[in-house]
C-alpha cells in the first residue's frame, strides 16, 4: 500500500504531530508499505532521516506559497 503523510513539523522538532507521524511512518515502513513523509520544516536535512522523509521549507517554497501556511 502507498501511504503519504504531510506534517507541519517532524522530528527532531518537538510536538504531537512530529512524534505521531514519525512513529506511524516508521511502523508502516517496517510492515513493508511504501511510505513517504513530506515534512514542512525549517530544518533542510537531518542526517538521521530515513530515506522516505522529504523536507520542504515552510517559507518561500513553490509548494507551500499557494497554501498560505
C-alpha positions in Angstrom: 0.0 0.0 0.0 1.2 3.5 -0.8 1.0 5.9 2.2 1.8 9.7 2.2 1.9 11.8 5.4 2.2 15.5 5.3 3.2 17.1 8.6 3.8 20.7 9.6 6.6 19.6 11.9 8.7 16.5 12.1 11.4 15.1 14.4 13.7 16.4 15.8 11.3 19.3 16.2 9.1 18.7 19.3 5.3 18.4 19.3 2.4 16.0 18.9 2.4 15.8 15.1 6.1 15.3 14.9 6.0 12.3 17.3 2.8 10.8 15.9 3.8 10.9 12.2 7.3 9.7 13.0 6.0 6.6 14.8 3.3 5.9 12.2 5.6 6.2 9.2 8.2 4.0 10.9 5.7 1.3 11.8 4.2 1.2 8.3 7.6 1.1 6.7 8.6 -1.8 8.9 5.5 -3.7 7.8 6.6 -3.3 4.1 4.3 -0.5 3.0 5.6 2.2 0.6 5.8 5.3 2.9 6.6 8.9 2.1 6.6 11.7 4.6 6.5 15.4 3.4 7.7 17.4 6.4 7.1 21.2 6.2 10.2 22.1 8.2 12.8 24.8 8.7 15.4 22.0 9.0 16.6 21.3 5.5 18.4 18.0 6.0 18.8 15.8 9.0 21.4 13.1 8.7 19.3 10.8 10.8 16.3 10.9 8.5 15.1 7.7 6.9 15.1 7.6 3.1 11.3 8.1 3.0 11.4 11.7 4.5 11.2 14.7 2.2 11.7 18.0 3.9 10.2 21.1 2.3 10.9 24.6 3.7 7.8 26.3 5.2 8.8 29.7 3.8 9.4 30.7 0.2 8.7 27.3 -1.3 6.8 27.0 -4.6 5.0 24.1 -2.9 3.9 26.0 0.3 3.4 29.5 -1.1 0.0 28.8 -2.7 -1.2 27.1 0.5 -0.5 30.3 2.6 0.7 28.3 5.7 
